[in-house]
């Protein structure tokens, strides 16, 4: 058997093994739809808000209309008291409260400061931020208009009045994920992690099924065996990666700022390091049902320690050091910087070199593991 | 029954992984995920400030940015350096004070301050965007105050002049908008559900050895599953209670009510058990059962509706989330912990009754898989 035939045999073993095929082909396809599915409407809009209007004046009604006109807020009901509004929140009929105090219009006309009350259900942060943002914008609009009217009444020219209301303009713009959409935030990192985890599982199940039986995996020296299997999985995952990064990123309209050659250059050590680590990991298993369980339990910690869901500056240092051993960590960050945030190649060089380092390190571990497996089998 | 229980315990003792799953892995997992988010309130997030004006006004605004506990100002001399730092994720936002800021302000020409925040790191970006506006507004208020007083407005009237309307914002059920209270409970519930799924699947997979498979049909599946449940359900409930004790006891997150969560947790575990049993009889292969259950339960967190609201999900996702026991559980938990509304909790919990329908396919599949040489009647799962 030459090298090519070995790789073909290996790929056939993957396809014919139902458990592996289910995880690799089924999993990769299934997850590409299932994970982004809840998020495809991008942002939270029209959150239900209940109004407590204690003033019942023209100005309070204007405030309510402004709030309702905001895309993030929908006024669904009026309550007569805060207690009543609170009861609606407790019955899950509304997510936020807008309280307009008694004497709202009167105080404003008399030039006294008034305070509007906002409340949002902070059990859900996206809802809370939408409610607060929507109500704040509406409040600022009404407030600006009152200021403007006051200034005009005092004889200030309209053009000057507008500038007096806001002496400095704040131009507040999000960058990279400009719509602040949820898929753009979650998908890029998550998809790389899915590739990482399924590759580990595939290698693990394949190895666990083979180590204790004679077979084609004993034919070559451990180093050659490891290299060949890494090659066969990298080949397979080149197609999966092309589907994820090439097709899905377009389909979900995730930021794509890097050039094709840069992405290829980054994915090469990423897949090699992941495959080498997966090979080393697979030599630890005898039972075919274990690799999936281990990878399933590690998925969430790896995702959250990756630094894009929760900022790295807030994660305890020891966890960050430990996580650097996982190929997905430098891989996800490098991909985000390069492809979503448009960094130069120079800027992701540290992660790129780290991936190569991990690749070499895990390759040695894998060779050691396979040698032990071959010796253990020949000893029996 | 006692013999079955003893057999189950013997099987458990031989399986190191299952022992780990019921003992230290949940504890480690819960603690690890909590530790990751333990900072809770984002503080000292790096923000690039490019001061091209170098005036008293720009310095004052920079100081007021730095005064906020959320921002940590890092000064950059050139915009290109700040952009590079943004692209590398070293800073999460960038504020530019343009050349001529003070001059234009004094001339009443409305200068513009540029704020760019990282939308890729959505959570940090949104937080910084509102914090930066707040702290800049605070600095600007100082300027307006001075100019108004200089124009002869009485000090008492200055505040309503600058800001006729103020707002008071209350974050209900999570007063200081602590991310531990928001993120950690659903994450731990997702992990707990995965653990329950794995423990049930491993326990059932024990019966797949050819000799045991036949035996199981002779004894009947009901007593076998009952024995397994008697051992694993209390252990998993203990994990669930440990989770609640960690969150609402030790960490002291606000909770209106906790008592009724025990039966809801039991409902979640039973629903997960029904799912696992159905898949077990469908595939009857240890690695495939685990793979399939994993595919089903791994994305549960995304479907809970905590991070992204349920109402905004497409119809298909709304249907899919009904298949996840954790989405029902999490809604019940919020009804109880946040709202203290027991009736609503039972209403949410009742959604899990639908999982009883899984009994039908499970029993049918179990019947179909009966070994041929076992006499009919003995092999029926209903025996």
Boltz contact constraints between the chains, C-beta under 6 A:
constraints:
  - contact:
      token1: [A, 19]
      token2: [B, 287]
      max_distance: 6.0
  - contact:
      token1: [A, 19]
      token2: [B, 288]
      max_distance: 6.0
  - contact:
      token1: [A, 19]
      token2: [B, 291]
      max_distance: 6.0
  - contact:
      token1: [A, 22]
      token2: [B, 291]
      max_distance: 6.0
  - contact:
      token1: [A, 23]
      token2: [B, 291]
      max_distance: 6.0
  - contact:
      token1: [A, 27]
      token2: [B, 295]
      max_distance: 6.0
  - contact:
      token1: [A, 30]
      token2: [B, 295]
      max_distance: 6.0
  - contact:
      token1: [A, 34]
      token2: [B, 299]
      max_distance: 6.0
  - contact:
      token1: [A, 35]
      token2: [B, 299]
      max_distance: 6.0
  - contact:
      token1: [A, 37]
      token2: [B, 317]
      max_distance: 6.0
  - contact:
      token1: [A, 38]
      token2: [B, 302]
      max_distance: 6.0
  - contact:
      token1: [A, 38]
      token2: [B, 303]
      max_distance: 6.0
  - contact:
      token1: [A, 38]
      token2: [B, 308]
      max_distance: 6.0
  - contact:
      token1: [A, 38]
      token2: [B, 313]
      max_distance: 6.0
  - contact:
      token1: [A, 38]
      token2: [B, 317]
      max_distance: 6.0
  - contact:
      token1: [A, 39]
      token2: [B, 308]
      max_distance: 6.0
  - contact:
      token1: [A, 40]
      token2: [B, 314]
      max_distance: 6.0
  - contact:
      token1: [A, 41]
      token2: [B, 312]
      max_distance: 6.0
  - contact:
      token1: [A, 44]
      token2: [B, 309]
      max_distance: 6.0
  - contact:
      token1: [A, 44]
      token2: [B, 312]
      max_distance: 6.0
  - contact:
      token1: [A, 90]
      token2: [B, 339]
      max_distance: 6.0
  - contact:
      token1: [A, 90]
      token2: [B, 341]
      max_distance: 6.0
  - contact:
      token1: [A, 108]
      token2: [B, 164]
      max_distance: 6.0
  - contact:
      token1: [A, 111]
      token2: [B, 160]
      max_distance: 6.0
  - contact:
      token1: [A, 112]
      token2: [B, 160]
      max_distance: 6.0
  - contact:
      token1: [A, 113]
      token2: [B, 159]
      max_distance: 6.0
  - contact:
      token1: [A, 113]
      token2: [B, 160]
      max_distance: 6.0
  - contact:
      token1: [A, 114]
      token2: [B, 165]
      max_distance: 6.0
  - contact:
      token1: [A, 115]
      token2: [B, 166]
      max_distance: 6.0
  - contact:
      token1: [A, 115]
      token2: [B, 168]
      max_distance: 6.0
  - contact:
      token1: [A, 116]
      token2: [B, 165]
      max_distance: 6.0
  - contact:
      token1: [A, 116]
      token2: [B, 167]
      max_distance: 6.0
  - contact:
      token1: [A, 117]
      token2: [B, 168]
      max_distance: 6.0
  - contact:
      token1: [A, 118]
      token2: [B, 167]
      max_distance: 6.0
  - contact:
      token1: [A, 118]
      token2: [B, 169]
      max_distance: 6.0
  - contact:
      token1: [A, 119]
      token2: [B, 170]
      max_distance: 6.0
  - contact:
      token1: [A, 119]
      token2: [B, 172]
      max_distance: 6.0
  - contact:
      token1: [A, 121]
      token2: [B, 172]
      max_distance: 6.0
  - contact:
      token1: [A, 122]
      token2: [B, 171]
      max_distance: 6.0
  - contact:
      token1: [A, 122]
      token2: [B, 172]
      max_distance: 6.0
  - contact:
      token1: [A, 122]
      token2: [B, 173]
      max_distance: 6.0
  - contact:
      token1: [A, 122]
      token2: [B, 174]
      max_distance: 6.0
  - contact:
      token1: [A, 122]
      token2: [B, 177]
      max_distance: 6.0
  - contact:
      token1: [A, 123]
      token2: [B, 173]
      max_distance: 6.0
  - contact:
      token1: [A, 123]
      token2: [B, 334]
      max_distance: 6.0
  - contact:
      token1: [A, 123]
      token2: [B, 338]
      max_distance: 6.0
  - contact:
      token1: [A, 124]
      token2: [B, 309]
      max_distance: 6.0
  - contact:
      token1: [A, 125]
      token2: [B, 182]
      max_distance: 6.0
  - contact:
      token1: [A, 126]
      token2: [B, 309]
      max_distance: 6.0
  - contact:
      token1: [A, 127]
      token2: [B, 309]
      max_distance: 6.0
  - contact:
      token1: [A, 132]
      token2: [B, 169]
      max_distance: 6.0
  - contact:
      token1: [A, 139]
      token2: [B, 165]
      max_distance: 6.0
  - contact:
      token1: [A, 139]
      token2: [B, 167]
      max_distance: 6.0
  - contact:
      token1: [A, 143]
      token2: [B, 164]
      max_distance: 6.0
  - contact:
      token1: [A, 143]
      token2: [B, 165]
      max_distance: 6.0
  - contact:
      token1: [A, 146]
      token2: [B, 164]
      max_distance: 6.0
  - contact:
      token1: [A, 163]
      token2: [B, 108]
      max_distance: 6.0
  - contact:
      token1: [A, 163]
      token2: [B, 110]
      max_distance: 6.0
  - contact:
      token1: [A, 168]
      token2: [B, 111]
      max_distance: 6.0
  - contact:
      token1: [A, 168]
      token2: [B, 113]
      max_distance: 6.0
  - contact:
      token1: [A, 168]
      token2: [B, 140]
      max_distance: 6.0
  - contact:
      token1: [A, 169]
      token2: [B, 110]
      max_distance: 6.0
  - contact:
      token1: [A, 169]
      token2: [B, 112]
      max_distance: 6.0
  - contact:
      token1: [A, 170]
      token2: [B, 113]
      max_distance: 6.0
  - contact:
      token1: [A, 170]
      token2: [B, 133]
      max_distance: 6.0
  - contact:
      token1: [A, 171]
      token2: [B, 112]
      max_distance: 6.0
  - contact:
      token1: [A, 171]
      token2: [B, 114]
      max_distance: 6.0
  - contact:
      token1: [A, 172]
      token2: [B, 115]
      max_distance: 6.0
  - contact:
      token1: [A, 172]
      token2: [B, 129]
      max_distance: 6.0
  - contact:
      token1: [A, 173]
      token2: [B, 116]
      max_distance: 6.0
  - contact:
      token1: [A, 174]
      token2: [B, 117]
      max_distance: 6.0
  - contact:
      token1: [A, 174]
      token2: [B, 119]
      max_distance: 6.0
  - contact:
      token1: [A, 175]
      token2: [B, 116]
      max_distance: 6.0
  - contact:
      token1: [A, 176]
      token2: [B, 118]
      max_distance: 6.0
  - contact:
      token1: [A, 176]
      token2: [B, 119]
      max_distance: 6.0
  - contact:
      token1: [A, 176]
      token2: [B, 120]
      max_distance: 6.0
  - contact:
      token1: [A, 177]
      token2: [B, 119]
      max_distance: 6.0
  - contact:
      token1: [A, 177]
      token2: [B, 120]
      max_distance: 6.0
  - contact:
      token1: [A, 178]
      token2: [B, 119]
      max_distance: 6.0
  - contact:
      token1: [A, 180]
      token2: [B, 119]
      max_distance: 6.0
  - contact:
      token1: [A, 182]
      token2: [B, 308]
      max_distance: 6.0
  - contact:
      token1: [A, 185]
      token2: [B, 122]
      max_distance: 6.0
  - contact:
      token1: [A, 205]
      token2: [B, 287]
      max_distance: 6.0
  - contact:
      token1: [A, 288]
      token2: [B, 287]
      max_distance: 6.0
  - contact:
      token1: [A, 289]
      token2: [B, 286]
      max_distance: 6.0
  - contact:
      token1: [A, 289]
      token2: [B, 287]
      max_distance: 6.0
  - contact:
      token1: [A, 289]
      token2: [B, 290]
      max_distance: 6.0
  - contact:
      token1: [A, 292]
      token2: [B, 290]
      max_distance: 6.0
  - contact:
      token1: [A, 292]
      token2: [B, 291]
      max_distance: 6.0
  - contact:
      token1: [A, 292]
      token2: [B, 294]
      max_distance: 6.0
  - contact:
      token1: [A, 293]
      token2: [B, 198]
      max_distance: 6.0
  - contact:
      token1: [A, 296]
      token2: [B, 294]
      max_distance: 6.0
  - contact:
      token1: [A, 301]
      token2: [B, 32]
      max_distance: 6.0
  - contact:
      token1: [A, 304]
      token2: [B, 36]
      max_distance: 6.0
  - contact:
      token1: [A, 308]
      token2: [B, 121]
      max_distance: 6.0
  - contact:
      token1: [A, 311]
      token2: [B, 124]
      max_distance: 6.0
  - contact:
      token1: [A, 314]
      token2: [B, 39]
      max_distance: 6.0
  - contact:
      token1: [A, 315]
      token2: [B, 36]
      max_distance: 6.0
  - contact:
      token1: [A, 316]
      token2: [B, 35]
      max_distance: 6.0
  - contact:
      token1: [A, 337]
      token2: [B, 88]
      max_distance: 6.0
  - contact:
      token1: [A, 340]
      token2: [B, 120]
      max_distance: 6.0
  - contact:
      token1: [A, 341]
      token2: [B, 87]
      max_distance: 6.0
  - contact:
      token1: [A, 341]
      token2: [B, 120]
      max_distance: 6.0
  - contact:
      token1: [A, 342]
      token2: [B, 87]
      max_distance: 6.0
  - contact:
      token1: [A, 343]
      token2: [B, 87]
      max_distance: 6.0
  - contact:
      token1: [A, 343]
      token2: [B, 88]
      max_distance: 6.0
  - contact:
      token1: [A, 347]
      token2: [B, 88]
      max_distance: 6.0
